[in-house]
Amino acid sequence: MSQQQYGLVLSGGGAKGAFEMGVWKALRECDYSLGAVIGTSVGALNAAMIAQDNYDIAMEFWANLTINQVLDLNKKMTNTYVDEWSNASFDVFRDGFLNILFSDGLDISPLRDNLTKLISEETIRSSPVRFGLVTVDITSLKPRQLMIEDIPEGQLIDYLLASAALPIFQKQEIDGKTYIDGGFFDNVPINFMLEQNFKEIISVEFPAPGMRKWVRDKNAEIITVNNSEFLGGIMNFDAKQIDQNIRLGYLDAMKVFGLLNGKHYYLNTQKSNVFYQKFVSALGQPLSNQKQLQKMLALLCLPADAGQDEILRALENLLKKTSFKNQPLALAMLEIAGKSMGVSRLENYSIDFFIQAILKELNRLLDENLTLLDNPKIIGTFLTPSNSNFLRYNFITFYIVFLSIRGDLSPERMSTFLSKFSPDIALSMISVFYIHEIINH
């Protein structure tokens, strides 16, 4: 990786900000050199931690983060409930709760306490990575885009909280002025980064409330990292969700940075790829198992003497009917098979380990579902024209029925049977045949 310095832009989005920690992990592994980091709201908090460059402390903070470390929800409401609301009607309770919530605002003193322990203003001021944030001064109705040198000494924590000051929080006042969340001006401050003379920018973006400004410089090189799965709500500080968001940020970034391949999964095709290379070479070759070869050719509507070119062409045509149509054939077939079987997605797989994961999941599903054939109605469903009941079946049902079906079916019944297979199911089936082929030979 070259030492070209990038500007890192971090979006606001509450608990979704854990995703940005995963992106930071990927940046460190890929040896990207950062010259500046600018964030809005939770992005500003993360930007401060990145400028400070204490990775372990930042990760520990996020891993152990709970709602009580951000908000003090309990004291006033609990005391009021015991003293007053417990003896009143629900309407009185509801109105009292909403009054405290929206007139006083949620108390974020726990977040201030945590940031005071976590953030070293001195370290950030001397950091080679310049730091910036966005907030909005509602006293003058003006946005404030501030680099660290624009923030008065001793007020960094104040301005971090000002950047993250949602309207439901207690007022954040600095020197007599009231501030609200920077997302009300620009939740993805790319233009502010451009003003710092960075033309190469990495922007971490996910759906969140807030304004989004058009990027003014069309010549800027912007690498965008988006989330590929839902990150939960902005106030969802559930430990499992946070851990998943960190992992997702890492994996999505590694894919964007070109270290991992795949459309649905995260696959390293450079490391441990002996079986994968065998799979690529075998694809389209006639199978040594004659029964499986006969069924595969029937599934592809090919004659018994079809060669590799014809098989590959038929597989490519099937792939065009799936959501993986623009992916390399071999990689796409394995991904489709993994997805059909429910192989875990959020993992960094070497491609050979992914092939093993497919086999492991297939064997597990077979063990759980071998009694399917005890129900003769299932095969009848597949052999009945225009019966839509097969739609409720998953891959393993198709697989077991496919292997058990007799090869001497009449052409009409075989045609009816094969018409029930979607392109994804058919490609998954053929992928498994070829995986067995390379494992056994």
N, C-alpha and C positions, 0 to 999 in steps of 0.2 A: 504494500500500500504506500503510495507517495505521501510526502509530508505536506501536501497542499492543505492549508488551514481552512476549515469549514466553519460556518456559523450555524449553530443549532437553535432551532425555534421550537418551543414547547407550548402546546395548547392548554387552555383551562378545561376543567371537567370534573372537579372534585375527586372522588375515589377512583375514577378512571385513570387518574394520573399515575397509578401503579404501572400502567402500560409503558410510560416513559422511562421508568427504571429498567424495564427489560430492554428497551432500545439502547439505553446507556450501556448495559452489559454487552450488547452486540457491538456497539461502537468501540468499546475497549478491546474486545477480542479481535476486531478487524483493524485495529490500530489507526483509526481515523484521528487526525489531529484537529482539535477544536481551538479556534481563536476567540470565539465569543459564544455565549449562550444567553438567550432572551426568552422569557416566558410570561404568560398571563395567568393570573389566579394560581391554581395548583402548579401550573407550569412554571411560575415564578419561584415557588418554593423548591421545586425540583431543580430549576436552573441554579439556584443558590447552592444546593448540595453538590451539583456537578462542578460548578466553579470552585467550590471548596475542595473537591476531589478526594473526599473521604468515602470511598465506595462502600466499605463494609458497614460503616455507621449508618449510611443512607439506606442500605438494604435492610439492616436490622430494624430501623425505624418503620419502614413500610411493612415488613413482615409481621410486626407486632402491633400495628396500628388498629385502634378500635374507635368507635364513635365517641367514647368517653375521653379519648386523648385529643379529640378535636373540639367537642362541645361539652359544656356543663348543663346537662338536661335535667339534673335531678334535684338539687338542693331546694330552690325556690318553689318548684312545682310540687315536690314531695311534701314540703312543710305546709304549703297552702292546702294541699289535698287533705292532710291529716287534720289541720285546724278548721278548715271551712268546707271544702267540697264534699268530704265524706258524709256530711249530714244534709247535703242538698240534692236536688234533682239532677238528672243527667244533663239537662239543658244548662243549668247553672255551671256544672263542671265543664262542659264543652266551651261555653262562652268565656269562663275564667281562663281556661287553658289557652284558647286562641288569643285572648287579650295579652297574656304574658308573652306568648310566642311572638306576636306581631307588633306590640307596642314597645316592649323593651328590646326585643330581638334576642336571638340565641346567644348565649354567653360562650365566646370562644377563648376564654382565658386558658383552658387546658392546652390549646394549640399554641398560644403565646409562650406558655411555660416550656412546652416541648421544643419549640423553635429556639428559644433562648439557650437550652442545653445543647441543641443540635448544631446551630449555626455559629460560626466564628466570623464576625464581621471583619476582623483584622486579616484573617486568612483570605477572605474573598477580595478584599481591597488590594492585596498583594499578589493575587493569583494571575498567572499568565493567560488564563481564560477570562476575558472580560464578561461582566455580568450586567444584565439589564432586565427591567420589568415594565409592565403597563398597568396603570390604574386610572381612575377617573375622579377628578375633583368636582363633586356635585355642588359645592359652594359657588364655584364660578362656571360650572357646566363645561369644563375643559378637560380633555384627556391629558394625562401626564405619562410620557414615555421617558424613562429615566435610566441612564447607565449608572454604574456604581459611583462614578465621580460626581454625578449630579445629586446624589443622596447625601444629606448632611451626616457628618460623623455621629455615630451612636444611634441613628434612626433606621438602620436597615430592617430590623424586625418590624418596626412600625409600618414601613412601606411594603414589606412582604404581606403583612396582614391586610393592608389597604388594597393590594392587588387582588387579594382573595376574598374581599368583603362582599359577600352576597347580601341582597337586601334583607334577608331573614336574620342576618347576624346583627349583633349590637353595632352601633355606629363606630366607625374607625376614624378617629379625629387625630390630626397632626397639625400642630401650630394653629389651632383654631379653624382648620378646614376639615370638612367631612369627605371621606373617600368611599367609593364603591368599586366592586369587582371590575378589573380591566377588560373583562369580556364584553362589557357594555360599549366599549370602543373598538377593540380588535382582539378577538380571541386567538388569532393566529398571526402574531406580529412579524410577518415576513418583511413588510415595508420598513419597519423600524430597523431590522437587521441590515437591509440594503443600505440604509442611511449610515450604517457603521462601515460601509465600503467592503462588505462581503458579497461576492457574486456567486459563490458556491455555498449553497444553503441546504441543510437537512431539516425538513419540517415534519414534526410529529403531530398528526391530526386525527381526531376522532369526533364523532357526533356529540355535541354538547351545546347547551344554551349559550348564546352570545353572538356578537357581530363578526362578520368576516369581510375584510377589506380586499378589494381586487389588487393583485400584485402589479405594481406600477412598471417594473422593469421586465420587459419581455425577453431580454437577453440573459437574465439570471439563470443559472443552472440550479434547479431545485429538485432535490431527491425527497420524495414524499413517502413517509411511512404511515400507513393506515392500519386500523385494526380489522382483522378478517372475521372476528366473532364479536358478539354483543359483550360489552364490558360491564354491564350492570348499571345501576343508577348512580348519580353523582354523590349520594349520601350512603351508598352501600359499602360499608366498611367491614363486610364479612371476610374473615381470614382466608377462606377457601377461594372466594372471588378475587381477592387481592393477589393471592399466589398465582391463580390462573392468568390474571391480567399481566403480571410480570413475565410469566412464561410466554404468553402470547406476544408481548412486545418484543421479547428477544427473538422468537422464531420468525415473526413477520418482518422484523428488521434484517435478520440474516438472509431471508429470501430476497428482500429488496436489494441488499448489498451483494447479491450474487453468490453467496456461500452455500445456499441450499436451493434445491430445485423442487418442482412439483406445483400442481394447481391446488390440490386439497391438502396434501400432506407436506412435510418438511423433510426432504430427502437429500442426503449427501451422496452424490453419484461418483465422487472421486475416491472416497475411502471405503475399503472392504467391498469391492465390486466384482469379485470373481464370478459369483453366481449370476449377477446381473449381466455381465458380458456374455455368459453362456446362454442366458435367456434371450438376449438380443440376437445372438447368432442362430439359436434354435428356432426363433419365431418364423413361422411360415413353412418350416420343414415338416414333412409327413411324420406323424407320431408313430413310435414303435409299437404302442398298444393299438392293435388293429380295431378293436371295438370302439375305443375312444376316437380313433381317426375317422372311422365311418360316421360316428355321430357328429364329430366336429364338421366334417364336410357337408353333412346334411344340414347342420345349423347354418352354415355359410352358403347353402344352396349351390354347392360345387360338385362336379362329377368325381367319381372314385379315383380317377387318375390325375387329379389337379396337382400342379407343381407349386413350388415355393412362391413364385411371382403371383400366381392366381390367388393363393391363400392370403398373401400379404395385401393384395389389392382389395380382397373381400373384407379383411380386417380393417383396413383404412376406411372403406365405405361405411362399415358399421360405426367406426369411431366418429365419423362426421355427423352421426345422428345423436351424439351425446354432448354433454356440456364440456367435455375434454377435447373437443374436435381440433383445437389449435396446438395441442401438445404432441411431443414425440410419441410414436405408437407404443413402443415397449414400456416407457415410463407411464403413459396414460393407462394402459391395460392393467398394470400393477396397482395403480392408484384406484382405478374403478373396482378392482377385485377387493382391495383393502376396505374401501368405502362400503361396498355391498355386504361385507362380512362384519362391519362395525369395528375394525381395527382402530385402536386409540389414535386420535389425531395429533394432540399437542405433545409430540415427542420429536427430538432431533434424531432421525434414523439414518444410519448408514444404509445404503440401498440393499445390501445383502441381509442386514438385520431386519429390514422391512419385509423382505421375502420370507424370512423365517417367521416373522410376526403373522403374516398371512396364513402360513401353514399351521401355526399354533392355534390361531383362531378358528381355522377350518376344522381341525381335529376336535377342538372344544365343542363346536357347534354340532359336529357329527355325533359326538358322545351324548349330547343332550337331545338329539332329534331322531335317533335311529328307529324309534318306534313309530315314526310317521307312516311307514309302509304297512303297519298293522291295520291302518284304516283304508280299505279298498276304494272308498269314495274319492280319495285324493287323486289317484291316477285317473279315475273316471272323469274328474273335473278337467284334467289336462287334455283328455281325449274327446271332450264334448265340444262341438262347434258353438261359438258365440256365448260360451259360459264365462261370465265375468268374475266368478268366485276366485279364480286364480290370482286376481289382483291383490288379495289380502295376504298372499304367501310371500315369504322373504327368500333370500338367495338360497339358503340351505335346503328349503323345500324343493326348489327347482333342481338343485344339484343332486339330491338323493333320488328324486323321481327320474331325472335324466339318466343317471347311472343304471337305474333298475329297469328302465323301459326296454322292451325286447327290440332287437334289430330287425326282426322280420315283420314289423307292422306294415300294413298296406300303405302305399304312397299317400293315399288320402288321409288316413289317420295320422301318419307321421307328419304330414304337412299341417294338420290341425294342431298337433302337439307342439311343433316348433314355432307356430305362429304366436304362441303365448309368451315367448321369450322376448323381453325388451332388449335393445342393443346393450345396455349396461349388464344385464344378467348374462347375455350370450358372451360378451367379452370377458366377464369375470370367470365364466365356466372355462373358456379356452385358456385364459391365463393360468388357471389351476392345472389344466392338462399339461401345459408347457413347464410349469414349475416342477411337477412330478417328473416330467421327462428329463430335466437337467439334474434333478436330485438323484434319480435312479440310474443315470448313465454317465 
